[in-house]
Amino acid sequence: MKQNKKKDNNIKKDKPLNPRKERDDRSYFAVTRKRRNRNLMIIVPAVIVLLGILAYAVTVYSGHLERPGQNFGPLGSEHVHAAFAVKINGEKLDFSQEKYQVKSQYIHVENNDGNTLHRHATGVPVGEFFASLGMNVTDSCFTLENKTSYCSNGNSNLEFYVNGNKTNSIANYVLKEDDRILIGYGNKNAMETQQDLDALRLAEIKK
């Protein structure tokens, strides 16, 4: 009997000496974990908001810089509208298509309209608009985004008109408010050209 009692005493010695301390330790870690989770719930959204603010600030700041390598004014330095049309062999190019909308912040068509050019900075030439679409215009050739070129050859010619007046070049022209710009290619007679100019004169300039 004495021997059994001795064994029982040994078993009791193996039990925790301070159950309250162990409970306190568990409570401490639980509280610490909850506090850490609570802090994360505050910090993570704050970081996301801060990153959003920084991204917005960078966008606004960069938008007001002059475009490198170009003689453009800062974005937003001017807002000018003009009607325009491009006709190739009697077919008018449809710039209202989604693929042509707002390809440059400096000069573009927008809101599914293909007749009004919007210039949003000083010094931006007409050629920049076509370049933003993957097209190109020179004094003698108009090139589509698929690299098909239409060049003056004596029979079919490239012509430019600003407010009804013929001009030799359009690529470097900086459009003015309410201008009406016609680019035409083909073997057209004077009557056909006048019809195109009349249609352009009546076109709505959306502002």
Secondary structure as GFF3:
##gff-version 3
##sequence-region A 1 207
A	DSSP	alpha_helix	2	14	.	.	.	ID=ss1
A	DSSP	alpha_helix	19	63	.	.	.	ID=ss2
A	DSSP	beta_strand	80	88	.	.	.	ID=ss3
A	DSSP	beta_strand	91	92	.	.	.	ID=ss4
A	DSSP	three_ten_helix	98	100	.	.	.	ID=ss5
A	DSSP	beta_strand	107	108	.	.	.	ID=ss6
A	DSSP	beta_strand	116	119	.	.	.	ID=ss7
A	DSSP	alpha_helix	126	132	.	.	.	ID=ss8
A	DSSP	beta_strand	136	137	.	.	.	ID=ss9
A	DSSP	beta_strand	141	143	.	.	.	ID=ss10
A	DSSP	beta_strand	149	151	.	.	.	ID=ss11
A	DSSP	beta_strand	157	162	.	.	.	ID=ss12
A	DSSP	beta_strand	165	167	.	.	.	ID=ss13
A	DSSP	beta_strand	179	186	.	.	.	ID=ss14
A	DSSP	alpha_helix	190	202	.	.	.	ID=ss15
###
